[in-house]
Amino acid sequence: MAKKSIGAYITLDGEKEFRTATSACNKSVAALKSEMKLAEAQTVGNANTLDTLKKKHDILSRTLDEHVKKEETVKKGLKNSEEQYEKVGNKLAEYKSKLQQTKSALEELENSSETTVYKQNATIIIAHSCQLKVHLLATAFP
């Protein structure tokens, strides 16, 4: 039975396209390497003939083109990820700012609530003190 994994995953916009493009380039380069090995195997005895060198040059040119394509794809992916990380960083800074504002507002509220509770408690103590004095006076002087 397959294990199930629960968790949070962060994916960037365009990540799937980036992975697809780079894997296609990698497959093309691998195919060109195989083609080069085949060409070398077919021309073992005449490695420096004009036809052999043209064939190798053609394969190497296509390999270079694939590497250039991969480099462009990686540059696009890097630019896209930098933009996405910048957006995430800006949102994170915005949320941190909102959190700090909320904490400050909560602290002010707690302080004002404590002040109100303090005033209420002081008033209650004063009221109890007054009641006690009245009771003592009433019992002392009937």
VEXVEX-316620 format. One line per field, with one value per atom (N, C-alpha, C): residue number from 1; residue in three letters; atom name; x, y, z. Coordinates in nm, 3 decimals, m for minus. Each point is the difference from the previous one (the first is absolute). Layout:
% VEXVEX-316620
k	NUM/...
r	ALA/...
a	CA/...
xx	X/...
yy	Y/...
zz	Z/...
% end
This chain:
% VEXVEX-316620
k	1/1/1/2/2/2/3/3/3/4/4/4/5/5/5/6/6/6/7/7/7/8/8/8/9/9/9/10/10/10/11/11/11/12/12/12/13/13/13/14/14/14/15/15/15/16/16/16/17/17/17/18/18/18/19/19/19/20/20/20/21/21/21/22/22/22/23/23/23/24/24/24/25/25/25/26/26/26/27/27/27/28/28/28/29/29/29/30/30/30/31/31/31/32/32/32/33/33/33/34/34/34/35/35/35/36/36/36/37/37/37/38/38/38/39/39/39/40/40/40/41/41/41/42/42/42/43/43/43/44/44/44/45/45/45/46/46/46/47/47/47/48/48/48/49/49/49/50/50/50/51/51/51/52/52/52/53/53/53/54/54/54/55/55/55/56/56/56/57/57/57/58/58/58/59/59/59/60/60/60/61/61/61/62/62/62/63/63/63/64/64/64/65/65/65/66/66/66/67/67/67/68/68/68/69/69/69/70/70/70/71/71/71/72/72/72/73/73/73/74/74/74/75/75/75/76/76/76/77/77/77/78/78/78/79/79/79/80/80/80/81/81/81/82/82/82/83/83/83/84/84/84/85/85/85/86/86/86/87/87/87/88/88/88/89/89/89/90/90/90/91/91/91/92/92/92/93/93/93/94/94/94/95/95/95/96/96/96/97/97/97/98/98/98/99/99/99/100/100/100/101/101/101/102/102/102/103/103/103/104/104/104/105/105/105/106/106/106/107/107/107/108/108/108/109/109/109/110/110/110/111/111/111/112/112/112/113/113/113/114/114/114/115/115/115/116/116/116/117/117/117/118/118/118/119/119/119/120/120/120/121/121/121/122/122/122/123/123/123/124/124/124/125/125/125/126/126/126/127/127/127/128/128/128/129/129/129/130/130/130/131/131/131/132/132/132/133/133/133/134/134/134/135/135/135/136/136/136/137/137/137/138/138/138/139/139/139/140/140/140/141/141/141/142/142/142
r	MET/MET/MET/ALA/ALA/ALA/LYS/LYS/LYS/LYS/LYS/LYS/SER/SER/SER/ILE/ILE/ILE/GLY/GLY/GLY/ALA/ALA/ALA/TYR/TYR/TYR/ILE/ILE/ILE/THR/THR/THR/LEU/LEU/LEU/ASP/ASP/ASP/GLY/GLY/GLY/GLU/GLU/GLU/LYS/LYS/LYS/GLU/GLU/GLU/PHE/PHE/PHE/ARG/ARG/ARG/THR/THR/THR/ALA/ALA/ALA/THR/THR/THR/SER/SER/SER/ALA/ALA/ALA/CYS/CYS/CYS/ASN/ASN/ASN/LYS/LYS/LYS/SER/SER/SER/VAL/VAL/VAL/ALA/ALA/ALA/ALA/ALA/ALA/LEU/LEU/LEU/LYS/LYS/LYS/SER/SER/SER/GLU/GLU/GLU/MET/MET/MET/LYS/LYS/LYS/LEU/LEU/LEU/ALA/ALA/ALA/GLU/GLU/GLU/ALA/ALA/ALA/GLN/GLN/GLN/THR/THR/THR/VAL/VAL/VAL/GLY/GLY/GLY/ASN/ASN/ASN/ALA/ALA/ALA/ASN/ASN/ASN/THR/THR/THR/LEU/LEU/LEU/ASP/ASP/ASP/THR/THR/THR/LEU/LEU/LEU/LYS/LYS/LYS/LYS/LYS/LYS/LYS/LYS/LYS/HIS/HIS/HIS/ASP/ASP/ASP/ILE/ILE/ILE/LEU/LEU/LEU/SER/SER/SER/ARG/ARG/ARG/THR/THR/THR/LEU/LEU/LEU/ASP/ASP/ASP/GLU/GLU/GLU/HIS/HIS/HIS/VAL/VAL/VAL/LYS/LYS/LYS/LYS/LYS/LYS/GLU/GLU/GLU/GLU/GLU/GLU/THR/THR/THR/VAL/VAL/VAL/LYS/LYS/LYS/LYS/LYS/LYS/GLY/GLY/GLY/LEU/LEU/LEU/LYS/LYS/LYS/ASN/ASN/ASN/SER/SER/SER/GLU/GLU/GLU/GLU/GLU/GLU/GLN/GLN/GLN/TYR/TYR/TYR/GLU/GLU/GLU/LYS/LYS/LYS/VAL/VAL/VAL/GLY/GLY/GLY/ASN/ASN/ASN/LYS/LYS/LYS/LEU/LEU/LEU/ALA/ALA/ALA/GLU/GLU/GLU/TYR/TYR/TYR/LYS/LYS/LYS/SER/SER/SER/LYS/LYS/LYS/LEU/LEU/LEU/GLN/GLN/GLN/GLN/GLN/GLN/THR/THR/THR/LYS/LYS/LYS/SER/SER/SER/ALA/ALA/ALA/LEU/LEU/LEU/GLU/GLU/GLU/GLU/GLU/GLU/LEU/LEU/LEU/GLU/GLU/GLU/ASN/ASN/ASN/SER/SER/SER/SER/SER/SER/GLU/GLU/GLU/THR/THR/THR/THR/THR/THR/VAL/VAL/VAL/TYR/TYR/TYR/LYS/LYS/LYS/GLN/GLN/GLN/ASN/ASN/ASN/ALA/ALA/ALA/THR/THR/THR/ILE/ILE/ILE/ILE/ILE/ILE/ILE/ILE/ILE/ALA/ALA/ALA/HIS/HIS/HIS/SER/SER/SER/CYS/CYS/CYS/GLN/GLN/GLN/LEU/LEU/LEU/LYS/LYS/LYS/VAL/VAL/VAL/HIS/HIS/HIS/LEU/LEU/LEU/LEU/LEU/LEU/ALA/ALA/ALA/THR/THR/THR/ALA/ALA/ALA/PHE/PHE/PHE/PRO/PRO/PRO
a	N/CA/C/N/CA/C/N/CA/C/N/CA/C/N/CA/C/N/CA/C/N/CA/C/N/CA/C/N/CA/C/N/CA/C/N/CA/C/N/CA/C/N/CA/C/N/CA/C/N/CA/C/N/CA/C/N/CA/C/N/CA/C/N/CA/C/N/CA/C/N/CA/C/N/CA/C/N/CA/C/N/CA/C/N/CA/C/N/CA/C/N/CA/C/N/CA/C/N/CA/C/N/CA/C/N/CA/C/N/CA/C/N/CA/C/N/CA/C/N/CA/C/N/CA/C/N/CA/C/N/CA/C/N/CA/C/N/CA/C/N/CA/C/N/CA/C/N/CA/C/N/CA/C/N/CA/C/N/CA/C/N/CA/C/N/CA/C/N/CA/C/N/CA/C/N/CA/C/N/CA/C/N/CA/C/N/CA/C/N/CA/C/N/CA/C/N/CA/C/N/CA/C/N/CA/C/N/CA/C/N/CA/C/N/CA/C/N/CA/C/N/CA/C/N/CA/C/N/CA/C/N/CA/C/N/CA/C/N/CA/C/N/CA/C/N/CA/C/N/CA/C/N/CA/C/N/CA/C/N/CA/C/N/CA/C/N/CA/C/N/CA/C/N/CA/C/N/CA/C/N/CA/C/N/CA/C/N/CA/C/N/CA/C/N/CA/C/N/CA/C/N/CA/C/N/CA/C/N/CA/C/N/CA/C/N/CA/C/N/CA/C/N/CA/C/N/CA/C/N/CA/C/N/CA/C/N/CA/C/N/CA/C/N/CA/C/N/CA/C/N/CA/C/N/CA/C/N/CA/C/N/CA/C/N/CA/C/N/CA/C/N/CA/C/N/CA/C/N/CA/C/N/CA/C/N/CA/C/N/CA/C/N/CA/C/N/CA/C/N/CA/C/N/CA/C/N/CA/C/N/CA/C/N/CA/C/N/CA/C/N/CA/C/N/CA/C/N/CA/C/N/CA/C/N/CA/C/N/CA/C/N/CA/C/N/CA/C/N/CA/C/N/CA/C/N/CA/C/N/CA/C/N/CA/C/N/CA/C/N/CA/C/N/CA/C/N/CA/C/N/CA/C/N/CA/C/N/CA/C/N/CA/C/N/CA/C
xx	0.085/m0.085/0.090/m0.035/0.081/m0.018/0.111/m0.007/m0.062/m0.084/m0.059/0.073/0.029/0.073/m0.087/m0.006/m0.077/0.099/m0.013/0.091/m0.034/0.071/m0.018/0.108/m0.040/0.093/m0.010/0.114/0.003/0.043/m0.082/0.036/m0.005/0.089/0.005/m0.076/m0.053/m0.067/0.104/m0.035/0.090/0.101/m0.005/0.097/m0.017/m0.124/m0.026/0.054/m0.025/0.049/0.153/0.060/0.146/0.056/m0.057/0.048/m0.019/m0.113/m0.026/0.103/0.027/0.093/0.142/0.043/0.137/0.014/m0.103/0.012/m0.002/m0.074/0.002/0.139/0.063/0.136/0.097/m0.015/0.089/m0.016/m0.123/m0.025/0.062/m0.013/0.059/0.152/0.060/0.146/0.042/m0.075/0.032/m0.011/m0.103/m0.016/0.116/0.043/0.112/0.131/0.017/0.119/0.000/m0.117/m0.010/0.029/m0.052/0.024/0.150/0.068/0.144/0.075/m0.039/0.066/m0.022/m0.121/m0.029/0.086/0.010/0.082/0.146/0.049/0.140/0.019/m0.100/0.010/m0.003/m0.079/m0.011/0.125/0.073/0.117/0.130/0.013/0.118/0.127/0.001/0.121/0.030/m0.099/0.022/m0.054/0.061/m0.046/0.028/0.098/0.034/m0.040/m0.089/m0.046/m0.098/m0.018/m0.085/m0.145/m0.051/m0.138/m0.019/0.095/m0.008/0.004/0.092/0.012/m0.123/m0.060/m0.124/m0.113/m0.007/m0.106/0.017/0.125/0.026/m0.029/0.039/m0.026/m0.150/m0.076/m0.146/m0.058/0.044/m0.050/0.042/0.123/0.048/m0.071/m0.032/m0.074/m0.140/m0.066/m0.134/0.007/0.107/0.019/0.018/0.081/0.021/m0.132/m0.079/m0.130/m0.091/0.000/m0.082/0.048/0.132/0.053/m0.035/0.004/m0.039/m0.148/m0.083/m0.143/m0.023/0.077/m0.013/0.043/0.107/0.047/m0.106/m0.063/m0.107/m0.117/m0.035/m0.109/0.035/0.122/0.043/m0.001/0.044/m0.003/m0.143/m0.092/m0.141/m0.054/0.034/m0.044/0.056/0.126/0.062/m0.067/m0.025/m0.067/m0.140/m0.072/m0.135/0.004/0.093/0.007/0.042/0.090/0.038/m0.120/m0.081/m0.121/m0.098/m0.017/m0.092/0.048/0.131/0.054/m0.010/0.017/m0.015/m0.145/m0.095/m0.142/m0.029/0.053/m0.020/0.065/0.121/0.069/m0.077/m0.056/m0.080/m0.125/m0.067/m0.118/0.037/0.114/0.045/0.027/0.066/0.027/m0.131/m0.095/m0.131/m0.071/0.005/m0.065/0.071/0.133/0.074/m0.039/m0.014/m0.041/m0.140/m0.092/m0.137/m0.001/0.084/0.008/0.050/0.102/0.054/m0.105/m0.073/m0.106/m0.108/m0.035/m0.102/0.048/0.127/0.055/m0.001/0.036/0.000/m0.141/m0.095/m0.139/m0.051/0.038/m0.041/0.062/0.126/0.067/m0.066/m0.033/m0.071/m0.135/m0.069/m0.130/0.016/0.102/0.023/0.034/0.082/0.036/m0.123/m0.083/m0.120/m0.096/m0.007/m0.085/0.053/0.132/0.058/m0.027/0.010/m0.028/m0.145/m0.089/m0.142/m0.024/0.058/m0.014/0.063/0.114/0.066/m0.090/m0.056/m0.090/m0.123/m0.053/m0.116/0.036/0.117/0.044/0.023/0.060/0.023/m0.132/m0.095/m0.131/m0.068/0.012/m0.059/0.067/0.130/0.072/m0.043/m0.009/m0.045/m0.142/m0.085/m0.139/m0.005/0.078/0.005/0.056/0.100/0.057/m0.103/m0.074/m0.106/m0.106/m0.040/m0.100/0.051/0.128/0.059/0.000/0.037/0.001/m0.140/m0.096/m0.140/m0.043/0.032/m0.038/0.067/0.130/0.069/m0.058/m0.025/m0.059/m0.140/m0.075/m0.137/0.002/0.098/0.004/0.064/0.092/0.065/m0.092/m0.079/m0.093/m0.141/m0.064/m0.135/m0.108
yy	m0.117/0.117/0.124/0.096/0.121/0.089/0.062/0.094/0.129/0.057/0.129/0.107/0.108/0.107/0.124/0.058/0.122/0.110/0.110/0.111/0.116/0.106/0.120/0.005/0.035/0.011/0.139/0.058/0.130/m0.021/0.041/m0.008/0.139/0.025/0.130/m0.005/0.114/0.007/m0.028/m0.085/m0.031/m0.109/m0.055/m0.102/m0.127/m0.038/m0.121/0.017/0.116/0.026/m0.001/0.057/0.003/m0.142/m0.081/m0.138/m0.077/0.021/m0.069/0.040/0.131/0.050/m0.050/0.004/m0.046/m0.151/m0.075/m0.145/m0.033/0.077/m0.022/0.029/0.107/0.033/m0.111/m0.047/m0.107/m0.127/m0.032/m0.118/0.018/0.120/0.027/m0.012/0.053/m0.009/m0.147/m0.075/m0.143/m0.073/0.033/m0.063/0.038/0.126/0.044/m0.068/m0.023/m0.073/m0.142/m0.062/m0.136/0.002/0.102/0.012/0.019/0.078/0.021/m0.131/m0.079/m0.129/m0.094/0.005/m0.083/0.042/0.131/0.049/m0.039/0.009/m0.039/m0.151/m0.077/m0.145/m0.038/0.074/m0.031/0.041/0.095/0.052/m0.026/m0.117/m0.032/0.009/m0.052/m0.004/0.133/0.080/0.126/0.118/0.021/0.102/0.141/0.018/0.134/0.029/m0.079/0.028/0.117/0.062/0.117/m0.033/m0.111/m0.039/m0.022/m0.066/m0.027/0.130/0.088/0.127/0.087/m0.004/0.076/m0.054/m0.133/m0.062/0.038/m0.008/0.038/0.148/0.082/0.144/0.028/m0.069/0.017/m0.039/m0.112/m0.046/0.097/0.044/0.093/0.136/0.043/0.126/m0.011/m0.112/m0.021/m0.011/m0.064/m0.009/0.140/0.080/0.138/0.078/m0.018/0.068/m0.041/m0.129/m0.049/0.060/0.009/0.059/0.149/0.069/0.142/0.013/m0.089/0.001/m0.027/m0.096/m0.031/0.119/0.066/0.118/0.111/0.022/0.100/m0.038/m0.129/m0.047/0.019/m0.031/0.016/0.148/0.087/0.144/0.049/m0.047/0.037/m0.051/m0.125/m0.058/0.075/0.040/0.076/0.136/0.066/0.131/m0.015/m0.101/m0.024/m0.030/m0.085/m0.033/0.121/0.084/0.122/0.091/0.014/0.082/m0.058/m0.132/m0.064/0.014/m0.019/0.014/0.144/0.095/0.140/0.029/m0.054/0.017/m0.061/m0.121/m0.067/0.080/0.052/0.081/0.126/0.064/0.120/m0.032/m0.110/m0.041/m0.033/m0.068/m0.036/0.127/0.097/0.127/0.070/m0.006/0.062/m0.068/m0.135/m0.073/0.024/0.009/0.030/0.138/0.095/0.135/m0.002/m0.072/m0.010/m0.069/m0.104/m0.071/0.094/0.078/0.094/0.105/0.049/0.097/m0.062/m0.124/m0.068/m0.023/m0.040/m0.019/0.132/0.108/0.131/0.039/m0.022/0.032/m0.086/m0.126/m0.090/0.045/0.036/0.047/0.127/0.091/0.122/m0.036/m0.094/m0.042/m0.064/m0.087/m0.061/0.105/0.096/0.106/0.081/0.032/0.076/m0.086/m0.128/m0.091/m0.014/m0.013/m0.009/0.128/0.111/0.127/0.001/m0.044/m0.003/m0.099/m0.118/m0.100/0.053/0.064/0.058/0.104/0.086/0.102/m0.064/m0.104/m0.070/m0.065/m0.068/m0.064/0.103/0.110/0.106/0.054/0.016/0.048/m0.101/m0.128/m0.107/m0.001/0.011/0.002/0.120/0.113/0.121/m0.019/m0.060/m0.024/m0.097/m0.109/m0.096/0.067/0.081/0.072/0.092/0.065/0.088/m0.081/m0.116/m0.085/m0.049/m0.039/m0.047/0.111/0.118/0.115/0.029/m0.006/0.025/m0.107/m0.126/m0.110/0.016/0.030/0.018/0.116/0.106/0.116/m0.032/m0.076/m0.035/m0.091/m0.092/m0.090/0.069/0.089/0.070/0.104/0.059/0.105/m0.037/m0.082/m0.045/0.104
zz	0.000/0.000/0.000/m0.079/m0.013/0.122/0.038/0.112/m0.048/0.085/m0.032/0.078/m0.066/0.062/0.006/0.116/0.017/0.031/m0.067/0.026/m0.090/0.021/m0.080/m0.107/m0.116/m0.111/m0.059/m0.033/m0.065/m0.144/m0.092/m0.140/m0.059/m0.089/m0.064/m0.132/m0.039/m0.129/m0.109/m0.094/m0.111/0.032/0.120/0.038/m0.084/m0.026/m0.079/m0.141/m0.060/m0.136/m0.003/0.105/0.009/0.006/0.086/0.014/m0.132/m0.064/m0.127/m0.106/m0.010/m0.101/0.027/0.126/0.029/m0.019/0.035/m0.021/m0.149/m0.080/m0.146/m0.057/0.050/m0.045/0.043/0.122/0.048/m0.084/m0.036/m0.083/m0.139/m0.055/m0.132/0.005/0.105/0.014/0.015/0.078/0.016/m0.133/m0.079/m0.131/m0.092/0.006/m0.083/0.043/0.129/0.047/m0.057/0.003/m0.057/m0.149/m0.066/m0.145/m0.027/0.084/m0.018/0.021/0.101/0.023/m0.117/m0.056/m0.117/m0.119/m0.021/m0.112/0.019/0.123/0.026/m0.022/0.039/m0.018/m0.148/m0.079/m0.143/m0.076/0.053/m0.072/0.075/0.056/0.079/m0.084/m0.117/m0.082/m0.067/m0.028/m0.072/0.083/0.114/0.094/m0.051/m0.087/m0.045/m0.145/m0.055/m0.136/0.004/m0.113/m0.010/0.036/m0.046/0.032/0.150/0.061/0.144/0.079/m0.039/0.072/m0.020/m0.120/m0.024/0.087/0.007/0.081/0.147/0.050/0.140/0.022/m0.096/0.011/0.007/m0.081/0.000/0.137/0.051/0.131/0.110/m0.002/0.102/m0.010/m0.121/m0.017/0.059/m0.027/0.059/0.152/0.049/0.145/0.060/m0.066/0.047/m0.002/m0.106/m0.007/0.115/0.033/0.111/0.134/0.015/0.124/0.009/m0.112/m0.002/0.036/m0.057/0.031/0.149/0.054/0.143/0.085/m0.041/0.074/m0.001/m0.114/m0.007/0.090/0.000/0.086/0.146/0.037/0.139/0.039/m0.091/0.028/0.021/m0.086/0.016/0.134/0.032/0.127/0.119/m0.009/0.107/0.016/m0.111/0.005/0.060/m0.044/0.052/0.150/0.042/0.143/0.082/m0.053/0.072/0.017/m0.106/0.008/0.102/m0.003/0.094/0.143/0.022/0.136/0.047/m0.092/0.037/0.042/m0.076/0.036/0.137/0.021/0.129/0.112/m0.026/0.100/0.033/m0.102/0.023/0.081/m0.033/0.075/0.145/0.016/0.134/0.081/m0.059/0.069/0.034/m0.093/0.024/0.117/0.004/0.109/0.133/m0.004/0.123/0.053/m0.092/0.040/0.060/m0.065/0.052/0.135/0.015/0.128/0.109/m0.031/0.097/0.037/m0.101/0.027/0.089/m0.029/0.079/0.143/0.014/0.134/0.077/m0.067/0.066/0.041/m0.090/0.031/0.116/0.001/0.109/0.132/m0.005/0.121/0.054/m0.091/0.042/0.061/m0.063/0.052/0.138/0.013/0.130/0.104/m0.040/0.093/0.039/m0.097/0.032/0.080/m0.031/0.077/0.141/0.014/0.133/0.079/m0.071/0.066/0.045/m0.085/0.035/0.113/m0.010/0.106/0.128/m0.012/0.117/0.066/m0.085/0.055/0.064/m0.066/0.056/0.133/0.003/0.124/0.109/m0.035/0.099/0.053/m0.090/0.041/0.091/m0.034/0.083/0.137/0.005/0.128/0.084/m0.067/0.071/0.051/m0.081/0.041/0.118/m0.006/0.111/0.126/m0.020/0.114/0.064/m0.084/0.052/0.073/m0.058/0.065/0.135/0.005/0.124/0.105/m0.041/0.093/0.051/m0.092/0.040/0.099/m0.028/0.089/0.136/0.000/0.126/0.080/m0.070/0.067/0.053/m0.079/0.042/0.122/0.005/0.117/0.121/m0.026/0.112/0.060/m0.081/0.045/m0.041/0.083/m0.037/0.008
% end
